[in-house]
């Protein structure tokens, strides 16, 4: 049952699984997991207004502790394939690097954990002293509606309980071993719509201009820092992403003005607290004949942290032993599916180096695939050593 992480990565890279297409990637995993003794299930979820998404859930063992590996086989579009040195779905190796869309984000991470798991099982009679699982979605790069979140709900409803989870996202900024993500900031996206009354610019008393009110709201939201950060999190930040009026005329006061912004926030805030603050500012800025309403985009999430302890220490030690680097414990960056998993068990992220993710010529050094497999193998061995 031994597996080569390079061969597994190449097999996955040759599957054109541009989100939300399965592209053969989940079938490739099932073809390896099934013969290794895993119970493999393929689950498709649907929701109006979003694409159907196929997911994979596999488990071997029935006892605790249960170590779950989570990830995604969907990838972002490759763009102009002619701009790539090698075809984005060919899985070519050149100068010690493996090229392909998803090489680091994150088919390589999946392949390494799979190879490490198969090696562990081969050395231990084909069964873990507990349970190992794979939760692989095709919806991480998409809306993230019919993927990990719903698989977790489905698994929990039938009695699945996880003890710890590793997400194989490319967590390292420069070199393998640089960084473990032990949490993430929350994300809140808001739309402020200010309604006034349309009119001629020469007769402003007959109109109600929504633009100054919108600008006042945005100014109040950004007039001071949200916080100074803390020991585990960088400061929260609010970024205005759009101000729209849709008015091409220079002699018309518009009826509506819309502003959009996103807040990335640490654990000094909550979604509910920030929503109340924003709604309070919008209400305070309204004027006679001008109203301001706030709506919330989908996909907002709370901040979370897996605080340093025995599990984080074990992962850190395994990384240091293989790579020679002591990983930084970080909560930086954007969001990932770990934001869903944190409601079910402690979760950390550790994978490959992310410098080429989403870029033309996305690639991973073959040596990094070997080293990451060795890290995962040490983690699995120690996790089930007790």
Secondary structure, 3 states (H helix, E strand, C coil): CCCCHHHHHHHHHCCCCECCCCCCHHHHHHHHHCCCCCEEEEEEEEECCEEEEEEEEEEECCCCCEEEEEEECCECCCCCHHHCCCCCCCCCEECCEEECCCHHHHHHHHHHHHHHHHHHHHHCCCCCCCEEEEEEECCCCCCCCCCHHHHHHHHHHCCCCCCEEEECCCCECCCCCCEEECEECEEEEEEEEEECECEEHHHHHHCECHHHHHHHHHHHHHCCCCCCCCCCCCCCEEEEEEEECCCCCCCEECCEEEEEEEEEECCCCCHHHHHHHHHHHHHHHCECCEEEEEEECCCCECCEECCCCHHHHHHHHHHHHHHCCCCEEECCCCCCCHHHHCCCCEEEECCCECCCCCCCCCEEEHHHHHHHHHHHHHHHHHHCCC
